[in-house]
C-alpha cells in the first residue's frame, strides 16, 4: 500500500504552525523550475537553506547554467523568511562511480534510485554537520520520479544521520503544473532532460 507522503508533510507543517516556531530546513533542489513551488509551499514555515548538489548533471556548462538560474530565483523570490544558498562543487565523479554497472538501465530504474540516494545522503550529511532541524528534496515534484522510493530513502537517511526528514509529494495539488507556470513568470531556463547524459540520450523531459 502506498504511503500518502503529501498528507504526512501537511501534518508536520500544521504542527510547526501551531508551535509558532521557525525550524531550519536544508532543501536539496534539482533545478530552479522545480524549486519554485517547493519554496512557495515551505518558506513560510522554515528558515530554508538551499543545497544544489547535483553531480549527475552533464556537461559542466549545463550544470553551471542550472545552478545560476537557481541562485537567480532565490534572489528574486520574495520569501517571508530569508533563504540562503549552500555552495557545492560539481563532483561529477561521484555520480559516475555510482552509475558503474547501471549504464543500460532505463530512466526511473535502479541507476536513478542510486542517484537519488547519492544526492539525499550528501544533504543529510550536511544537515547533520550544520545542525539543521530538517532536510528534504524538491525531487518529488516531478511526475517522472518515484516519490515512494525518494521518501523511503529519506527515512533511511533520517535514521542514519539523526536529522528529521520532511516527507513530501510536491506534485500533489497541481504542484508540477504550478512549477511550469512559475518558471514562465520568472523567465527561468527549463531544461529538456533530467541531468545525466543517460537521460539526455533517452530524449525525455524529466
Residue pairs with C-beta under 8 A, 6 or more apart in sequence:
2 148
3 148
3 151
3 167
4 169
5 140
5 147
5 148
5 151
5 167
5 168
5 169
6 168
6 169
6 170
6 172
6 173
8 167
9 166
9 167
9 168
9 169
12 166
12 167
13 42
13 45
16 22
16 23
16 45
16 46
17 45
22 45
22 46
22 47
22 81
23 45
23 46
23 47
23 133
23 134
24 46
24 47
24 48
24 49
24 131
24 132
24 133
24 134
25 42
25 46
25 47
25 48
25 49
25 132
25 133
25 134
25 135
25 136
25 166
26 49
26 51
26 86
26 123
26 126
26 127
26 130
26 132
26 134
26 135
26 136
27 35
27 38
27 39
27 42
27 48
27 49
27 50
27 51
27 135
27 136
27 137
27 138
28 50
28 51
28 52
28 53
28 119
28 120
28 122
28 123
28 135
28 136
28 137
28 138
28 139
29 35
29 38
29 50
29 51
29 52
29 70
29 137
29 138
30 54
30 119
30 137
30 138
30 139
30 142
30 195
31 54
31 66
31 69
31 70
31 138
31 191
32 66
32 69
32 70
32 72
32 73
32 183
32 186
32 188
32 189
33 179
33 180
33 182
33 183
33 188
33 189
33 190
34 138
34 139
34 141
34 142
34 179
35 50
35 70
35 73
35 138
36 73
36 77
36 178
36 179
36 182
36 183
36 186
36 188
37 141
37 170
37 175
37 176
37 178
37 179
37 182
38 138
38 141
38 168
38 170
38 175
39 48
39 50
39 73
39 74
39 77
39 79
39 83
40 178
40 182
41 170
41 175
42 48
42 166
43 77
43 79
43 80
43 81
43 83
44 80
44 81
46 81
46 134
47 81
47 82
48 79
48 81
48 83
48 84
49 83
49 84
49 85
49 86
49 130
49 132
50 70
50 74
50 83
50 84
50 85
50 86
51 86
51 88
51 122
51 123
51 126
52 67
52 70
52 85
52 86
52 88
53 88
53 91
53 119
53 122
53 123
54 63
54 66
54 119
54 195
55 90
55 91
55 92
55 93
55 94
55 95
55 118
55 119
56 92
56 95
56 115
56 118
56 119
56 194
56 195
56 196
57 63
57 66
57 90
57 92
57 195
57 196
58 92
58 195
58 196
58 197
58 200
60 90
60 92
62 191
62 195
63 90
63 92
65 189
66 189
66 191
69 188
69 189
70 85
71 85
72 188
73 186
73 188
74 83
74 85
76 186
77 83
77 186
86 126
88 122
94 118
95 115
95 118
95 196
98 111
98 114
98 115
98 117
98 118
99 111
99 114
99 115
99 196
99 198
102 109
102 110
102 111
102 114
103 111
103 198
105 111
105 112
105 198
106 202
107 144
107 194
107 198
107 199
107 202
107 204
107 206
108 144
108 145
108 146
111 198
112 145
113 146
113 149
113 153
115 196
116 137
116 139
116 145
116 149
116 150
116 153
117 153
119 137
119 139
120 135
120 137
120 150
120 153
120 154
120 157
121 157
123 135
123 137
124 135
124 157
124 158
124 160
124 161
124 163
124 165
125 161
126 132
127 134
127 135
127 161
127 163
128 161
128 162
128 163
132 163
133 163
133 164
134 163
134 164
134 165
134 166
135 154
135 157
135 163
135 164
135 165
135 166
136 154
136 165
136 166
136 167
136 168
137 150
137 154
137 168
138 170
139 145
139 150
140 147
140 150
140 151
140 168
140 169
140 170
140 171
141 170
141 171
141 175
141 176
141 179
142 171
142 176
142 206
143 171
143 176
144 194
144 204
144 205
144 206
145 206
147 168
147 169
147 171
151 165
151 167
151 168
151 169
154 165
154 166
154 167
155 165
157 165
158 164
158 165
170 176
180 190
182 188
183 190
191 205
192 205
193 199
193 200
193 202
193 203
193 204
193 205
193 206
194 204
194 206
195 206
199 206
